[in-house]
Each structure stands twice: as C-alpha cells, then as structure tokens.
Amino acid sequence: MSQYLVLIYGNEAWFADASPEDQAQLHKEHQEFGARHGAVIIGGNALHPTSTATSVRPEPGGGHTVTDGAFAETKEALGGYYLVEAADLDQAVAIAQDVPTRSGGVEVRPVWDVM
C-alpha cells in the first residue's frame, strides 16, 4: 500500500459566512467520511484560516524572513487534509471523490517517503 495526501481546498469566505447549521452539516459529513474510510485514513486535520498563517522564507545570504500570512493569496486556500493508504492512485482518487466539499475541491498527491 502507498500513502497519498488528500489536500482539501476551498473558499474561506464560504466557511466564514456559513450559518452554524451549514457548518455543523459539513462537520457531520466529514465524520461520516471518516467512518466510511476509517480503515485507510492514517491521519487528517482541518487547518485554521490563512489569516493565522506565518510564512518562513530563506534569504539568499543566509537567515530567514518571517512574515504574517500565507505564501500566496489565492481564491481557494488549503483548509485541511487526509493522509490515506491506497493500493494505487485510482483507489486514492476514488476515496478523494468522497471527501465533502462546499467550494473548491481536493488534490491527491502521492507521499514520497524520503526518510
């Protein structure tokens, strides 16, 4: 089995503007997704909004620049992820197609085990 990271992207404004009922429904759908795919989910979490991000960039002469905010402004931001085990990319994509989303979509990337 290989590992795949399923990255969940969405419009942060949707979640910020969603009613408590809509937010609760989305959380419920993720819990149901976890129950359906628990055997292959290794881990996963939601992320705080990009407004809470801190970016760290190396400087050419050494040292680092630390700034508030995400690396790039984008309409759809990374909002969470699942790490799953799958036999191949086709199976990982099938799992990813079941991830609840309201805006945006998901990206599936194989994990490169370099350690």
NUKOL-632248 format. One line per field, with one value per residue (C-alpha): residue number from 1; residue in three letters; x, y, z. Coordinates in Angstrom, 3 decimals. Layout:
# NUKOL-632248
num c(NUM/...)
residuo c(Ala/...)
east c(X/...)
north c(Y/...)
up c(Z/...)
This chain:
# NUKOL-632248
num c(1/2/3/4/5/6/7/8/9/10/11/12/13/14/15/16/17/18/19/20/21/22/23/24/25/26/27/28/29/30/31/32/33/34/35/36/37/38/39/40/41/42/43/44/45/46/47/48/49/50/51/52/53/54/55/56/57/58/59/60/61/62/63/64/65/66/67/68/69/70/71/72/73/74/75/76/77/78/79/80/81/82/83/84/85/86/87/88/89/90/91/92/93/94/95/96/97/98/99/100/101/102/103/104/105/106/107/108/109/110/111/112/113/114/115)
residuo c(Met/Ser/Gln/Tyr/Leu/Val/Leu/Ile/Tyr/Gly/Asn/Glu/Ala/Trp/Phe/Ala/Asp/Ala/Ser/Pro/Glu/Asp/Gln/Ala/Gln/Leu/His/Lys/Glu/His/Gln/Glu/Phe/Gly/Ala/Arg/His/Gly/Ala/Val/Ile/Ile/Gly/Gly/Asn/Ala/Leu/His/Pro/Thr/Ser/Thr/Ala/Thr/Ser/Val/Arg/Pro/Glu/Pro/Gly/Gly/Gly/His/Thr/Val/Thr/Asp/Gly/Ala/Phe/Ala/Glu/Thr/Lys/Glu/Ala/Leu/Gly/Gly/Tyr/Tyr/Leu/Val/Glu/Ala/Ala/Asp/Leu/Asp/Gln/Ala/Val/Ala/Ile/Ala/Gln/Asp/Val/Pro/Thr/Arg/Ser/Gly/Gly/Val/Glu/Val/Arg/Pro/Val/Trp/Asp/Val/Met)
east c(0.000/1.123/0.311/-1.489/-2.199/-5.671/-5.485/-8.813/-9.083/-11.959/-13.067/-12.529/-15.323/-17.850/-16.999/-16.805/-20.242/-21.903/-24.651/-23.925/-26.260/-24.322/-21.018/-22.414/-23.658/-20.205/-18.575/-21.123/-20.294/-16.570/-17.341/-19.347/-16.476/-14.144/-16.468/-16.711/-12.971/-11.513/-9.638/-7.448/-7.194/-3.837/-4.435/-6.016/-6.973/-8.678/-6.496/-7.147/-7.730/-4.834/-5.093/-3.417/-0.535/3.093/5.432/9.140/11.392/15.145/17.181/19.901/22.640/21.508/18.879/15.145/12.346/9.287/6.029/2.384/0.125/0.197/2.774/0.367/-3.044/-5.480/-9.213/-9.097/-6.939/-5.744/-8.262/-7.401/-6.109/-6.416/-3.469/-4.708/-3.317/-4.381/-3.290/-2.762/-3.676/-7.023/-8.083/-6.809/-8.811/-11.917/-11.501/-10.881/-14.080/-15.972/-14.444/-17.151/-16.515/-18.651/-16.389/-13.154/-12.067/-9.385/-5.905/-4.395/-0.630/1.479/3.682/7.354/8.973/12.443/13.163)
north c(0.000/3.519/6.702/9.639/13.083/14.353/18.147/19.910/23.365/25.761/29.346/30.510/33.066/30.218/28.872/32.336/33.258/29.859/29.504/27.435/24.788/24.637/24.405/21.635/19.754/19.914/18.642/15.818/14.868/14.717/12.487/10.221/10.227/9.184/6.371/5.088/5.262/4.787/1.653/3.616/7.005/7.382/10.942/14.243/17.612/20.866/23.961/27.406/30.144/31.554/34.738/32.753/31.536/32.537/32.173/31.450/32.032/31.518/34.565/34.213/35.376/33.206/33.613/33.741/36.222/35.566/37.252/37.037/35.339/32.510/32.169/33.385/34.953/32.682/32.293/28.750/28.033/24.776/24.069/20.546/17.166/13.415/11.037/7.751/4.393/3.091/0.358/2.869/6.336/5.124/3.954/7.191/9.249/7.168/7.944/11.638/11.840/11.072/13.978/16.539/19.986/23.106/25.237/24.295/20.690/18.240/17.433/13.947/13.613/10.548/10.754/10.498/8.525/10.031/9.334)
up c(0.000/-0.771/1.083/-0.518/0.856/0.008/0.252/0.733/-0.848/-0.509/-0.383/3.200/2.778/2.461/5.903/7.467/6.064/6.557/9.116/12.222/10.776/7.483/9.368/11.583/8.500/6.882/10.092/10.214/6.624/7.472/10.457/8.151/5.633/8.456/9.448/5.851/5.161/8.648/7.619/5.172/6.920/8.659/9.795/8.940/10.305/9.486/9.349/10.786/8.155/6.138/8.227/11.028/8.833/9.242/6.261/6.617/3.585/3.415/2.417/-0.262/2.121/4.990/7.637/7.113/6.588/8.733/7.721/8.711/6.193/3.722/0.916/-1.725/-1.863/-3.615/-4.033/-2.716/0.317/1.846/4.585/5.678/4.646/4.997/4.816/3.357/2.364/-1.031/-3.393/-6.193/-7.454/-8.783/-5.333/-3.743/-6.250/-5.514/-1.806/-2.566/-4.608/-1.394/0.604/1.496/-0.003/-0.379/-2.538/-4.224/-4.426/-3.430/-4.688/-4.407/-4.166/-3.500/-0.427/-1.251/1.562/1.795/5.451)
